[in-house]
Amino acid sequence: MQILMPEDPVFMTRFLEMEEPLLHSLYYFHLDHLPQDQAETIRRAYECWGDIQAAMPKFLSWHTQSAFELAVPRRESEGYRLHSPDGEQLISLYAVEVSIETITCLTACLTLLEKAESELGGPLAGAIEEIREPRERDLVDNFRRVLQALQIPAPPALLASLLHAAPAGPVREVSLDGAQHAEYVTYRDHVCYALSTGDWFMYTMHRSLYL
């Protein structure tokens, strides 16, 4: 299946936080203390997260320390430039091939982490709390929201317009027509909503990066 990855600093910050600190810490510091089935689920999820990152254009693996303080959409993309029907430059999107198994493994890991948190006991719940405590971030909720964003279906007309865009293809400039731009707007709104943690201000701030 093909998913869309936005050249969006908020998305990338949250996507990278799935690995560091959460999956990285669980894998390297806590795996030996977990039941075998839990350890295997986390191991597979860590590998699957890596598969997604490996399939992405390398220059997307950037992020900022504070997504809203420093995140300014880069106007000179290392891939291609995406334009609205009116010629306005938009945040670029990249088509990335991801297997259904990869999403399934991440979903299974999320279910495991949510269950551990709800039970409020056991080695996995303790590990999650230990990882989260110095950062004061809900890392499992972040995992949930990024996974929700990754599962947003790629709009067909919009996807077709991006398949030959750089770096995967030779096209350096893509101008959307009215139908494609409408799909872009809908996709943008879904991504921003998924990552907004239910906060209207955060949703509005994030959405403004795409305008």
N, C-alpha and C positions, 0 to 999 in steps of 0.2 A: 504494500500500500504506500501511497505517497502522501506526505504531510507537508505543510508549509511552515517554514522557519522564518520569522520576521527579524530583520536587522534592527532590533528594538532593545535598547539597554535594559529596560525593566524586565522583559522576558528573559534576556540572557543572564542577568544577575540571578534571577530566581531559578532558572534552569541549572546553572552551575552550582547553586546551593544544594540541589538534590544530591550532588556528589560530595562536595566539601562545604559543610562539615558532616552531613548526615550519613550517606552511604559509605564514604571513605572511612569515617570513624568506626562505624559498625563493623565494617569488613576487616580493618587492620587491628582494632583494639578490643573488640568485644565478641568476635565470631566464635572463638574457642570456648567461651563461657555460656553459649546458647545451646538449646537442644538441637539435634542434628537437622531436623526438618526446618526449623527456623533459620538456622545457619545456611542451609542450602538455598532457601528462598531469597535471602539477602545476597548471597554470592551471585546467584543468577541475575538478580536485579542490578547489581553493580556492573556485571558484564554487559547487560542490555543497555544500561545508561551509556556505557562506553561505546557500544555499537552505534547509538544515535549520534553521539558526539563525533565519532570517526566518519560518519556519513555526511556531516555538515561541512560547508565551506570553512576552511581553517580560520579565516579572519572573523568569523562570528564568535569565536571563543574569547571574547573580550567582555569585560564588565566593569562597573564602577563601584566604589565603596559605598556610595549613597545614590540609589537609582534616580532620585528626583533632584538632588543637589547638583550632580555633575552630568546627568544624562542629557546630552543634546544630540539629536539625530545627526549623524555625519552626512554632510551633503556630498562629499566625494567618496562614493562607495568603492571598495576594492573589487566589487563584482560588476554590477550594472546599475543604471539609473532608471527608476520607475517613475512614470508621469501620469497624472490624471488627464482626462479629455481636454482640460483647460491648460495643460502644460505645467501644472504645479508639480514639483518633485515630491514624491511620496517615500515613505519607508519601504525599502525593498523587501520582497519575500523570496524565499528560495525553496524549490521543490526538493524534498529529501525522501529517499526510499527507506522505509522502515517496515520490518516484518510484523505481521500480526502477533507472532510469538513474542516479539520484543515488548509490545504494549501489554500483552497478557502477563508477562513476567513482572513488569513494573506494577501492574494492577494487583497481582497476588501479593507483592511486597507491601504495597500500601494497605491492603486489607489486613495483613499481619501486623503492621505497625499501629493501625487504628485499634485493632483488637487488644494489643498489648497496653496501649494507653488507657483504654476503657476499663481494663481489669485492675489497673492501679497496683500492680504487684508483679513480681517475677523478674528474672534477669534482663529481659528485653526492655520492659518498662523502665527499669533502673538505668539501663544504658542510654535510652532516649533522653531521660531527664538529665543525666550527666552531660550529654553532648549539648543539650539545649541551655542549661543553666547559665553559663557565662555569657551567652549571646542574647538571651531574652527574646528569642525568636521561636515561633511555633513552626518547627522544621517539618513536622508531619503534615500540617495544614499547607505549608508551602509545596510539599511533594504532591499533595492532593490537587492543588490548583494548577500546578504546571502540567500534571498528567491530564487534567481536564482540558487544558489549552492544546496539548499535543493531539488530543483525540477529536478536535474540531475538524469536521470533514473539509477537505480542500475543495473549494467551489470549482466546478468543472471548466467553465469558460475562463476564469482567472488562472487556473492551473495550466490550461493549454497555452496561454499567452506567455508563460514563464519558462516553459520546458527547454527553450533554446537560449535562455539568458545566461550570460557569463556568471560564474566561471565554468559551469557545466557545458555551456554552448558558446557560440561566437558573438551572440547579440549583446551589444553594450547599452542600447537604449530601447526601452519598452514603453509604449504609450497605450494606455487602456482606452477602450471604447466605453460607451455609456453602460452597457450590460456588465462588462468586466469590472468597471469602477463600482457599480452597485454591489457586486459580489465582494469587492475589496472592502467597502464600507461595512458590510455585514460581518465579514470575517474580523475586521479590526474591532468592532464592537464586542464580538464574542470573546476575543482574546483579552481585551481590557476588562471585561466583566469577570472572566474566569480568574484573573490575577488580582482583582481589586479587593479581595477579602471582605466583600460586602460593604465597603466604605465608599460612599458616593464621591467624596473629595478625591480619594485615590483613583477612582475610576475616571473622573474628569481630568485629573492631572495626566494620567497615563494616556488617555485618548487624545489629549492635546498634542502629544508628540507626533501623532500621525497626521495632523492638520497642516 
